[in-house]
Amino acid sequence: MVQGYCVKCKASVEIADGKETTTKNGRKMMKGKCPSCGTTVCKFLPNK
């Protein structure tokens, strides 16, 4: 799984229910929920 930073928990967490999406400018990112508090967590992925 991919880890992201939860701003509410102030910790690096595993992204639960992560889905790969694309931003408006074409960057790939993983978007999901924090398993502890349920806040949305995002992580930009490298372009391959």
Stockholm file with secondary structure:
# STOCKHOLM 1.0

chainA/1-48         MVQGYCVKCKASVEIADGKETTTKNGRKMMKGKCPSCGTTVCKFLPNK
#=GR chainA/1-48 SS CCEEEETTTTEEEECEEEEEEECTTSCEEEEEECTTTCCEEEEECCCC
#=GC SS_cons        CCEEEETTTTEEEECEEEEEEECTTSCEEEEEECTTTCCEEEEECCCC
//
